Amino acid sequence: MRIFADSATDLPKDFFEKENVVLFPLRVHIENDEYEDIRTIHSSKVYEAIRNDIRPKTSQVSPDEMLNAFEQLAKDGEEGFYIAFSSELSGTYGTAIMASEQVREEYPDLKLTVLDTKAASLGHGMLVKEAVKLRSQGHPLKEIIERVSIMAEHTESLFTVEDLDYMAKGGRISKGSAFVGGLLNIKPLLHVENGKLVPIEKLRGRKKVIKRILELMEERGEQLDKQTIAISHGDDVEFANLMKDAIEKQFNPKSVEIYMIGSVIAAHTGPGTLAVFFLNKLNS
């Protein structure tokens, strides 16, 4: 069984290598240079560019790379599961559907399921990690798809950014939804709703952001003490560790994992972003 995932999972390069997950990298453009996310660029380069007033751009996974991977899957007669970035934030899911349909014209027995996670960053990445864990335990593909699909429906994503205007310019939220965050240390709090990024409220300072995230976790989460909570950060590990300490103190979860936000997500959210991911329903 082959598991496919794209680089918007924000999982590190060695995860894909060690866990035998096929990586579909989205692409990052910095001035005249093009990079393959995770493969040929680290997000630190994106943050450096942004701090130097250079605006990185992104594009979706190469259709040819998907076609070749799915064709090889068909030739080998294996089953496949592609766990994709939210269709509301990227055209990559749609490209995967078109690529799979094209391959099926020649290989009608292609055994491939493509899941629109409606998630991003580690909300997406934790689904991939769950699929890998279940595969290693010997679960059949049908069970893995069912479990990951349920998790996707119940994944909560809460995050804050330094400046929503930056995201609006990149088209990741509507300009009407953007409000100024830079003045007076105002930090917007957002969540993911049906795959889209939606602002919730404005808060002043990190302490209030952390406090409000904890309140929303208490309100929305279920059995947080039995969960692995994920935190991703925009080149601000200090902020991530403050959040981790607060979560551990209040909820005592099974574990808390911290990763830096990858290049593609970073290009749209910028430095200083902090995101927390957990489940609002826990299926044992």
C-alpha positions in Angstrom: 0.0 0.0 0.0 1.4 3.4 -1.0 0.5 6.6 0.9 0.9 9.9 -0.9 0.9 13.3 0.7 1.9 16.8 -0.4 4.3 19.2 1.3 1.5 21.3 2.9 1.5 18.7 5.7 4.4 20.7 7.2 6.1 17.4 8.2 9.9 17.3 7.9 11.7 15.8 5.0 13.0 12.8 7.0 9.4 11.8 7.9 8.7 11.1 4.2 11.9 9.2 3.8 11.7 7.1 7.0 8.0 6.3 6.7 8.0 5.6 3.0 5.4 8.2 2.1 5.5 9.5 -1.4 6.0 13.3 -1.4 4.3 15.6 -3.8 6.0 19.0 -3.3 4.2 22.2 -4.0 6.5 24.8 -5.5 7.9 28.0 -4.0 9.0 31.0 -6.1 11.4 33.6 -4.7 12.1 36.3 -7.2 13.5 34.4 -10.3 14.1 31.1 -8.5 11.8 28.1 -8.2 12.0 25.5 -5.5 10.3 22.3 -4.6 8.9 22.6 -1.1 10.8 20.3 1.4 13.0 18.8 -1.4 15.0 21.8 -2.4 14.1 24.6 0.1 13.7 24.9 3.9 11.2 27.4 5.2 13.9 29.4 6.9 14.7 30.7 3.4 11.1 31.9 3.0 11.1 33.7 6.3 14.4 35.4 5.4 13.0 36.6 2.1 9.8 37.9 3.8 11.9 39.8 6.4 13.8 41.3 3.5 10.5 42.6 1.9 10.6 39.9 -0.8 7.2 38.2 -1.3 7.5 34.5 -2.1 4.8 33.0 -4.3 3.6 29.4 -4.5 2.2 27.0 -7.1 0.7 23.6 -6.9 2.2 20.2 -7.4 3.4 19.3 -10.9 0.7 17.4 -12.7 3.3 15.3 -14.5 4.7 14.2 -11.2 1.3 13.0 -10.1 0.5 11.3 -13.4 3.8 9.4 -13.2 3.3 8.3 -9.6 -0.3 7.2 -10.2 0.7 5.4 -13.4 3.4 3.5 -11.6 0.9 2.6 -8.9 -1.4 1.1 -11.5 1.5 -0.7 -13.3 2.6 -2.3 -10.0 -1.0 -3.3 -9.1 -0.8 -1.7 -5.6 -3.4 0.2 -3.6 -2.8 3.9 -3.0 -4.2 6.6 -0.7 -3.4 10.3 -1.4 -4.1 12.5 1.6 -4.4 16.0 0.0 -4.2 19.6 1.1 -7.5 21.4 1.4 -9.1 22.1 -1.9 -10.2 25.5 -0.6 -6.6 26.6 -0.3 -4.9 25.0 -3.3 -5.7 23.5 -6.7 -3.6 20.4 -5.9 -6.5 18.2 -4.9 -8.3 19.0 -8.2 -5.1 18.3 -10.1 -4.9 14.9 -8.4 -8.5 14.0 -9.3 -7.8 14.9 -13.0 -4.5 13.0 -13.0 -6.2 9.9 -11.5 -9.0 10.0 -14.1 -6.4 10.3 -16.9 -4.5 7.3 -15.6 -7.8 5.3 -15.3 -8.4 5.8 -19.0 -5.4 3.5 -19.6 -5.5 1.6 -16.4 -9.2 1.2 -15.4 -8.2 -1.0 -12.4 -6.2 1.8 -10.7 -6.7 1.4 -7.0 -6.4 4.9 -5.7 -8.4 7.0 -3.2 -7.8 10.8 -3.1 -9.0 12.5 0.1 -9.7 16.2 0.4 -8.7 16.7 4.0 -10.0 20.3 4.2 -7.0 20.8 6.4 -3.6 22.5 6.2 -0.2 22.4 8.0 -0.1 19.9 10.9 -3.9 19.5 10.8 -3.1 17.8 7.5 0.1 16.3 8.7 -1.4 14.5 11.7 -3.8 12.8 9.3 -0.8 11.5 7.3 0.9 10.3 10.5 -2.3 8.4 11.5 -2.4 6.7 8.1 1.2 5.7 8.4 0.7 4.3 11.9 -2.3 2.3 10.9 -0.5 0.9 7.8 2.4 -0.2 10.1 -0.1 -2.0 12.3 -1.4 -3.9 9.3 -4.8 -2.4 8.9 -6.4 -2.7 5.4 -6.7 0.3 3.2 -10.5 0.5 3.7 -10.1 0.9 7.5 -7.3 3.5 7.1 -9.4 5.6 4.7 -12.3 5.4 7.1 -10.3 6.4 10.1 -8.4 9.2 8.4 -11.6 10.6 6.9 -13.3 10.7 10.3 -10.3 12.4 11.8 -10.3 15.0 9.0 -13.9 15.8 9.8 -13.1 16.4 13.4 -9.8 18.2 13.2 -9.8 21.6 14.9 -7.2 24.2 13.7 -6.7 27.4 15.7 -4.1 29.9 14.7 -2.8 33.4 14.9 -0.7 35.5 12.5 1.2 38.8 12.7 -0.7 40.4 9.9 -3.9 39.3 8.1 -3.3 41.8 5.3 -0.4 39.7 4.2 -2.7 36.7 3.9 -5.4 38.7 2.1 -2.9 39.9 -0.5 -2.0 36.3 -1.1 -5.7 35.4 -1.7 -5.9 33.0 1.3 -8.6 35.0 3.0 -10.9 37.6 1.5 -9.8 41.2 1.8 -13.1 41.9 3.5 -12.0 39.5 6.3 -8.7 41.1 6.9 -8.2 43.5 9.8 -5.1 45.3 10.9 -3.0 43.3 13.3 0.3 45.2 13.5 -0.9 48.3 15.5 -1.1 48.1 19.2 0.1 44.5 19.3 -3.3 43.2 18.0 -3.1 39.6 17.1 -6.0 38.1 15.0 -7.2 34.6 15.9 -8.5 32.3 13.1 -9.7 28.8 12.6 -10.3 26.5 9.6 -14.0 26.1 8.7 -14.9 23.7 5.8 -11.4 24.0 4.6 -11.3 27.8 4.5 -9.4 30.2 6.8 -11.9 32.3 8.8 -11.0 35.0 11.4 -12.7 34.6 14.8 -11.6 37.7 16.8 -8.8 40.1 17.6 -6.7 39.9 20.8 -4.0 42.0 22.2 -0.7 40.3 23.0 0.5 36.7 23.2 -0.8 36.0 26.7 -4.3 36.7 25.7 -3.9 34.7 22.5 -2.7 31.7 24.5 -5.5 32.1 27.1 -8.1 32.3 24.3 -6.8 29.2 22.5 -6.9 27.3 25.7 -10.5 28.3 26.2 -11.5 27.3 22.7 -9.7 23.9 23.2 -11.6 23.4 26.4 -14.8 24.2 24.6 -14.3 22.3 21.4 -11.9 19.5 22.3 -12.8 16.0 23.5 -10.6 13.9 25.8 -7.6 16.1 25.2 -5.7 14.2 27.8 -5.8 11.2 25.4 -4.7 13.1 22.3 -1.5 14.1 20.6 -1.7 17.9 20.2 0.2 19.5 17.3 1.7 23.0 17.2 3.3 24.6 14.2 5.1 27.9 14.3 6.4 30.6 11.9 10.0 30.6 12.9 9.1 31.4 16.5 9.9 28.4 18.6 9.7 30.5 21.8 6.0 31.2 21.1 5.4 27.6 20.3 7.0 26.5 23.6 4.9 28.9 25.6 1.8 27.4 24.0 3.1 23.9 24.6 3.7 24.6 28.3 0.2 26.1 28.7 -1.4 23.1 27.0 0.5 20.6 29.0 -0.3 22.4 32.3 -4.1 22.6 31.5 -4.8 19.4 29.6 -1.9 17.0 30.3 -2.2 15.5 26.7 -0.6 12.2 25.7 2.0 14.3 23.9 2.6 17.7 22.2 4.5 17.8 18.9 6.1 21.0 17.5 7.1 21.6 14.0 8.1 24.7 12.0 5.6 25.7 9.3 6.8 24.7 5.9 7.7 26.9 3.0 4.4 26.9 1.1 2.3 27.7 4.2 4.9 30.2 5.4 4.8 32.1 2.1 1.1 32.9 2.9 1.2 33.4 6.6 4.6 34.9 7.3 6.8 34.9 10.4 5.2 34.8 13.9 2.4 32.5 13.0 1.3 30.0 15.6 -1.2 27.2 15.1 -2.7 24.5 17.3 -4.3 21.3 16.1 -6.5 18.8 18.0 -9.6 16.7 17.6 -13.1 17.6 18.7 -14.0 13.9 18.6 -11.7 11.1 19.7 -12.3 7.6 18.3 -10.3 5.0 20.2 
